[in-house]
Amino acid sequence: MSKALIIAEKPSVALDISRALGGFTRQGDFFESEDYVLSSSVGHLLSLIAPNDPVKGKWSFTHLPVIPPEFGLNPTDKRSAERLKLLVKLIKRKDVDRLINACDAGREGELIFRYIQQYAGTSKPVQRLWLQSMTRDAIRDAFKHLRPDESLKPLEQAARSRAEADWLVGINGTRAMTAFNSKDGGFFKTTVGRVQTPTLAIVAEREAKIHDFVSREYWEVRQPLSRLPASTRANGSIRASRKIPRTLNNATPVCGAKLQLKRSKQPAAEKPVSCQKSPSQALSSPPCCLT
């Protein structure tokens, strides 16, 4: 009987899927039922291969830019290599006739699965499990509406493009800056990255503002309101502080207060989509720009 191999992004997700679908027995690092074989990655198992590093002091502009004809893959570490060995073995099982990509619903999750698929060299058909919630009902419903592989091709292309662009920026930028800073002798490695460099610039800019900060005097006006003290600050000048009492004297007095206790249920846990939706609304930015 043929089975589908489900590959999740994390062991915890694989465990949730096994509990939601039911009928699984554990076989070491994977689960198996009458219809499915279920296992998982452990985050990013593969990374793009860097070119052979020349001897220190040999990085120069003459070797730039580094643009490989194609991007190869290597396990990120020993633990990743062991997990890959398991996944490749499961993918190549004769009773497995198709794959289900159950990695996280997003660009990185898509990339993790595609790299595993590429590394295994498989051409078995693929379906996409698009999970937006990890409740058992949501998992079961997602399995009833598996997406065709072709509909996720644009997401795969976007994920690969960003990963390869990051690699090109990091390799070429780092070697160029290292060559520049080492031109008078020595080897002064200067790392550059698409995320690292602008983040470092933000931190440096903030640190410079803190360093250049000049303290100013301020005045605090206190005015009693019944038994509750009220205070307001005015920065910059005494004239500004003198306006505050007049403002308070002209304010409508508080005639009374009522204390009322209410009970409310705790809000539900955020879903991956709402984690992007809320900040995107606050920042008036598309969700894709926040990942």
Secondary structure, DSSP 8 states (H G I E B T S, - for coil): --EEEEEESSHHHHHHHHHHH---EEETTEEE-SSEEEEE--S--EEE-------TT---GGG-----SS--EEESSHHHHHHHHHHHHHHT-TTEEEEEEES-SSHHHHHHHHHHHHHHT----EEE---S--SHHHHHHHHHT-EEGGGGHHHHHHHHHHHHHHHHHHHHHHHHHHHHHTTTSS-------TTHHHHHHHHHHHHHHHHT-----EEEEEEEETTEEEEEEEES-HHHHHHHHHHHHTS--------------------HHHHHHHHHHHHT--GGGG-
